[in-house]
Amino acid sequence: MTIEYSRRHRAGSAAAGLLLAALLAGCAASRPAETAPTGAEAAPAATVTEAIRTRAEARWQALIQRDFARAYTFLSPGKRSAMTVEQYINMPRDSRITWTAANWLGTECEAGRCLARLRISTEYQHPNPGAGRVPVSAPVEEVWLEIDGQWYYAGD
């Protein structure tokens, strides 16, 4: 009797496991992943995500290297029309903070607008003598806009 119960229990557990796997697969397939712009020229979500990831990471590399002229090129045309590259380069920035890394977390998109998520790592020079540099990491959300087939950072 114990052997028979054990076989039925294993068979029931296996069936439950398969049912759970099928349900999860169905949820994953029906869940909208990252959506791309709609329309005839809509790019697949993976292509949009990769384009934004490439540009967001390049922008952050420019900031980490303190190459503000290069970082300026990622700003939307509207932002660039409101601020010259010289103004952007000379923007006050907290000299106690040094950006050290930007790690991609993902994006959510809708027609021509995406919210990119990154984790930005910094070192903060503590004002107390002897405290040294303190590592700080925080998530950041950035709005990116598609303009004439190119993705631009809308912030700053």
N, C-alpha and C positions, 0 to 999 in steps of 0.2 A: 504494500500500500504506500509506503514511503517513497519507493522508487517511482511508482506511477504518478504520485503527486508532484515529485520533483521534475519529471519529464513534462507534465502539463504546465507547471509553473515556468519552466525554461521556455517552453513553446509560447506561452502567453507573454512572457517578457520580451521574447524576440519579436512577436507580432506587434506589441506595443511600441517597441523601439523602431520598427519599420514604419508604423503609422506615424509616429512622432517625426521621423526623418522626412516622410512624404509631406506632412503638414508644413514643416519648416521650409522645405524646398519650394512648396507652392507659395508660401508667404514671400519668400525671397524673390521668386519669379514675378509675383504680382505687385510687389512693392516698387513704387517709382524710385529709381536710383537717382542719380544726379540728372536733372532734366536739362536739355539743351534748348536753344531758341526754337520756336516753332516757325513753320513756313517752308517754302520750297527749298531754300538754301540752308536749312537747318543742318548743323553738323552733329554727328553722334556725340552723346554725352562724354564719352571717354576722350574724344578729340578736344572738346571744349575744356574739360578738366585739365588735360595735359597742357594745353595752351596757357591757361591761367596759372597752373602750377609753375611752368617754366618761367613765365614773366614775373610772378610774385617772388619766386626764389631768386631770380636775377636782380630784382629790385632790392630785396633784402641783402643780397651779397654786396651790392653797391653801398647800401647804408652801413653795413658792417665794416666795409673798407673805407668808409667816410668819403666816398666818391659821390658827392651830392649832385654834381652836374649830370652824372649818368643816372642817378635815381630820379632826377627831374624828368628825364625822357619817358618814364613810365606813367607820369601824371596824365590825366585826360586832357584833351585839347582845351576844354573849358577852363580847367585849373591853370594850364600853361598860359592861356590868354589873360588871366587875371594876375599872374605873377611871372616876372622874368626869372631866368635861370640865376641871375645874380642875387635877386631877392630870396630865392629858394636856398641858394648856397649859404647866404648870410642869415638865415632864420636862426633865432636863438635856440640852442639845444643845450640840455643839461650836461655840462662837462663831467659830472660825476658818474654818468651812465655810459657804458661801453657796450654796444650790441655785440654779441659773440656768436650767435647761431639762430637760424630760423628753420623750424621743422614743420613740414607740410602735414596738416591734419585732414583736409578735405574741402569740399565745396558744395554749395547748393545753388542751383541756377534756375532762372526763369528768363524768358525772352530778352536776351541782350544784357542781362544783369546777373552777376554772380556774387555770392558771399563766400569769400575764401577764408579758411580758418588755418592759422599757423600758431605754433608755440614759439615765442621769441625768448631767447635766453640772453641775459645781460649780466654785467658785473657792475655793481654799484660801489663807488668809493665812499665808504662811510665817513661822515665828518668827524667822528671821534678819533683822536690820535691813537694809533696802534690797532684800530679795528680792522684796517685793511680793506680789501675788496670783498664784497659779499655777492655771491651768485644769486640771481633772481630769474625765475622763469614764469611766464604767464601766457595764457592763450590770447590771441588777437584775432579780431574779425575785420576783414577788409572788403569794401565794395569795389568790384571791378565791372567796367562797362564795355560792351562791344560797340565800337564806333568804326564804321567803314571797314569791317572785317578784322580789326585789331582790338585786343583787349588792353584797357587802360585802368590804372588805379584812380579811383574817384576821390580819395581822401587827402589828408594833410591840410 
